[in-house]
Amino acid sequence: QLGVSKASEFPLIALNAGESRNWPANSPAANQQNIGLSASYLLYDFGARTSGLESAYQLLVAANATQDSTVQSIFLSAVRAFYQTQAYFAALDAARVSEQSALASFAAAQARYTAGSATPADKLSAQTAYSQATLNRITAEGNLKKAQGTLANVLGLDAHKNISLTNANTDTMPANFSGNVDALIEQAKLYRPDLQAVAAQAKSAQANVDVARAAGKPTISLAAANNHNMIGDSNSRNSSIGINVNVPIFSGYAPTYRVRAAEAQVEAKNAQLERLRLQVALDVWTAYQNLNTLTQTLQTTADLLDSATLSERTALGRYKAGLGTMLDVLNAQSTLANARQQRVQATFNWNISRAELAQAMGNLDENLLKTLSGVGSQ
């Protein structure tokens, strides 16, 4: 469309040629041939041509920004699918560890029951907990398969395709994020591609107002022509060059309504732009707060996992020594299983939240994706 608009900067050149046979009354038939070359060039149109070119250019800027926004959205979808798959991998590992712990408790209860120092209720409770842990592990395996299918789909592959991923370290605490949220919002207003796209559309609409206004004004063009006619044995040639001035007098108020319609489009685009500015600020604020919350959550889940692990070991040791109850063991194991799951999900949510903040600011690119994956992914 920009190229179409640029065409108005060049002259228009046309070649006309024709041949006919005439049978005039009381005269012999004669062949008529004509050939002509004409050219015209717009000299002045009160800015209509320039405004049309500016409108097309701004639409190209908007299209490029929209493409950038779309690519960043695809990046974010891939990041989410990648880390969710990694989370389910880690959740499956945690479920297997919990299953093994439940099996150890069941074995301890079985041993004490055989020795006569435990009740059948202890044995049945431990067996039930073990069965529940096995069920949780089976559920985790199913969730992982579904997450792998979603990741393959995001990558443009069939859901059943197997994708090999690098191992993610869930024990590494990333550096705390810090930043001025006001500065981040201002930066987002400069770099968010969807905001840039709407801003360019508003500029294009404003340029269309100038086009509509200039459409009702005179135009000045340079015209030149060279014609050669042959009728029988008679030849004629004529050439011309001159200035053409076209002055619109009345066209049913159409130019006025076109200007009003173009101005209404400007108002609509400006309203859309203001709404999107507010949305960008909200997106950055929300993503920033989520990231801060998840940063604190990471540290808390690490402490929770450490204390739950120690509590489970203590409870199981006391039970094996005949000092504790099976209820204490089962409660400690349930708390530990939950702590493992919370730690796993919090770790991967932190990375997803980083990507969401980058996308909210318009900075989600390949370089950030590499830092998100640590050593990269395959």
N, C-alpha and C positions, 0 to 999 in steps of 0.2 A: 504493500500500500504506500509505503514511503517512496518507492521507485515510481509508482504511478503519479504521485504528487510532483515529483521532480521533473516529470515529462513536460510540465507546463513551462519550465524554464527554457525549453528548446523551441526553435521555430517548427511550424508545421509545413511540410512539403508534400505535394501531391502531383502525380502525373496522370493526365487524362488523355485517352486516345479512343477514337471510334471511326467506323467506316460504314457508309450506307449507300444505297442506290436510289436515286430519285427519278420519278416519271412525271415531270411537269407537263401541263397542258400545252399542246401545240409545239412541244420541244422534244428533241430526242432524249432518251434516258442518259443519266450522267451519274458517275460515281462521286461520292463526297467523302473526303477523309479529313479528319482533324486530329490534331495532337497539341497538347498544351501542358505547361508546367507552371504550377502556382505555389506560392510560399507566403506564409503570414507569420508575424511574430508579435506577441503581446508586449507592448511597451509599458503600459501603466494601467492598473486596475484598482487603485486605492487600497492596496495591501491584501487583496483577496488571495492572490497566488502565494504570497509569503505566509499568510495566516494558515492557508490550507497545508502548506509544507510543514509548518510548526505543529499543527494538529496531528498530522501523520507521524511526525518524529516522536511526539509525546506518547502516541499509542504504541510505537515501537519500544520506547523506554518502559512503558507499562507491561508490555508483553514479556520483555526480558526479565523484569522484576517478578512477574507472576511465575515465570519458569523457575527462577531462583527459589521462590517461596515453595513451589511444588516439590522441587528437589529436596529442600530442607525438610519438608513434611515426610517425604519418603525415607530420608536419613533417620528421622526420629522414629518412624515405624520400625525400621530395621534395628535401631538401638534397643527399642523396647522389646522386640521379639528376641533379640540376641540375649539380653540380660534376663529376660523371663525364662528362657530356655536354660541358661546357666543356673538360675535360681532353682528350677525344678531338678536339675542335676544334683545340686547341693542338698535340696530337700530330700531327694531319694537317698543320698548318702546318710543324711541325718535319720531318716526313717529306718534304714538298715541298722544303724548303731542302736537306735531305740529298741528295735526288735531283738537285737542280741542282748541288750540289757534286760529286757523282759524275759528272755529265755534263761538268763542267768538267775533271775529272781525265781522263776518257776522251778529251776533245778534246785535252788536253795530250799524252797518251800517243800519240794518233793523229798529232799534229803532229810529235812527236819521232821516231816510227816512220817517217813519211814522209821526214823529214830524214835518216834513217839513224842517229840517235843513241840509239835505243831498240830493245829486243828485241821480238819478237812476244809474248813472255811478258808484258811490261809492258802492251802493248795489250790482250791477252786478260784480264789481271787487272783492268784498269780497266773493261773492258766488262762483266765479270762483276759487279763492284761496282756498276756503274750499273744492271744488270738487277735486282740484289738490292734496291737502293734504290727502284726502280720497284715491285717486289713489295711492299716495306714500305709504300709510299704507297697502293697498292691495298688492302692489309690495313687500313690506318688509315681509309680511306674506309668500308670495311665496318663496322668497329667503331663509327664515328661514327653510321652509320645505325641500328645496333642500339641504341646509347645513346639516340638521339633517340626511338626507339620505346618504350624503357623509360620515359623521362621522360613521354611522352604518356600512357602507361598509368597512371603514378603520379598524373597530373593528372586521370584519369578520362576520357581521350580515346582514340579509336582510335589504334592504333600508327602508322598512316600519316599522321596529321595533322601538318602542319608547324608547329613552334613556334619563334617568333623570340625569341632571347635577347640580352641585352646582352653586349657584349664584355668579357671578363675580362682584367685586366692581370696577366700572369705575371711582370712585371719588378719589381713592387712588393714589397718585403720588409715584411711586417706587423710590428707592434711585438711585442717579446718578451712572452710570457705569464709572469706570475709570480703566485704565490699560495701560501697555506699549505694543504697538502693535508689536514691534520687539520681545519682550519676548513671546508674544502669538504665533507668527509665529514659533519661535523655539520650543515652547512646542508642537505645532501642528505637526511639523516634527517628533517629538518623539512618539506621541501617536495616530496619525491618523491611524486607522486600515487598510484602503485601501492602504496607503503608506507602512505600515508594510507588507502587503500581497505581494506587488510588490517587496519589498526589499528581502523577503524570496524567491520569485520566481527567482530573480536574483542569489541568493546564490545557489539555487537548480540547476540552469543552469550552474553555475561555477563548481559545483560538477560533473555534467554530462560530462563536458570536461575532468575531471580527469578519469571518468569511461571509456570514449572513448579512452583515451590515454593508459590506463592500459589493455584495451581489446586486444591490439596488442602485449602484452608482455607475457613472459612465466608464467605458473602457476605451483605450487608445491602442491601435495596432498598426503595424507596418505591413503592407501587402504589396506583393509583386507577382506578375503573371507574364507569360510568353506563350502565344497561341499561333498555330500555323494551320490554315484551312486550305484544302484543295477541292475544287468542284470542277470536274472535267479537266479542261486545260487551264482553268483559272486558279491562280494561287494568291493567297493573301496571308500576311503575317502582321501581327500586332503585339506590342509589348506595353506593359503598364507598371507603374510603381507609385505608391501613394500612402497616405495616412488615412486610416479609417477611425472614425469616432462614433461610438455607439452610446446613445443617451436614452436610458429607459424613461418613459413618460408615465405610464400607468399599467400596472399588472394585477389589478384587483386586490391590492393590499397584501399580496403574498409575501413580499420582502419583510413587511412589518411583523407578520405572524411568524415568519422564520426566525427573526431576531428574538422574539419573545420565547419561542420554543427553545432556542439555543441558550437563552439566559436561564430558563427553567432547568435545563440540564446542568448548567453551572451550579445552581443552587443545590440541586440534588447531589452532585458529586462533592460539593463542599460539606454538605451534611454527612455524607458517607465518610468523608475524610475525618471529620471531627469525631464521629462515632468510633472509627477505627483507632484514632489516637488514644481515646479513653480506654479502648479495649487493650491496646498495647501496654498501657500503663498498668492495667489490671493483670494482664498476663505476666508481666515481669514481677510485679509485686507478689502474686500468688506463687510463681515458680521460686522466687527468692525465699519466701517464707517456708515453702516446702523443703527447700534444700537446707535451710538452717535447722528446721525441725528434724530432718533425717540425719543431719550431722550429729546432733545431740542424741538422737535415737541410737546411732551406731555405738557411741560410747556406753550408753545405758545397757544395750543388749549385750555388749561384751562383758560388763560387770555382772549382768544377770546370768549369763552363761557360766561364768566362773563360779559364782555362788551356787547355782543349781547343780553343777557338776560335783562340787564338794559335798553338797547336801545329799545327793544321791549315793555317793560313795560311802558317806558316813552312815546313812540309813541302812544300806545293804550290809555293811560291815557289822553294825549293831545287831541286825536280824540274824546273820550267820552265827554271831556269838551268843545268840539267845537273849539279847538285851532289848531288842526292839520288836515292833509288830509289823506284820505284812502291810497293814494300812499305811504305816509311815513310809515303807519302801515304795509302794505304788504311788502315793502322793508325790514323793520326791522324783520318781521316774517320769510321772506325768508333767511335773513342772520343768524337768530337764528337757523333755521332748519339745514342749512348747518354746522353751528358751532357744533351743537349736533352730527351730523353724523361724522364730522371730529374728534371730541373728542373721540367718541366711537371707531372708526377704529384705531386711533392712539394708544389708550390704549392697544388694543389687539395685534396690530402689534408690539408693544414694547416687549410683552412677546414672540411672535413668533420669533422676531429678537434675543432675548436671546437664544432661542433654536437653531436657525440657527448658531449662533456663537459657541455654545457648540459643535454642530455637526461638524462644520468646524475645530474645535480643537480636535475632537475625544473624547469629554468628555460628550456626551449626554447619561446619564444613568438614572436609576430609581430615584436616590436621587435628581437630578436636576428636574426631572419631578414633584416630590412632591413640590419643592419650586416654580415651575412655576404655579401650581394650587393653591398655598396658603394653603388652608385647605384640599386639596384633592378633588377628584371627584368620583362620583358614577354613 
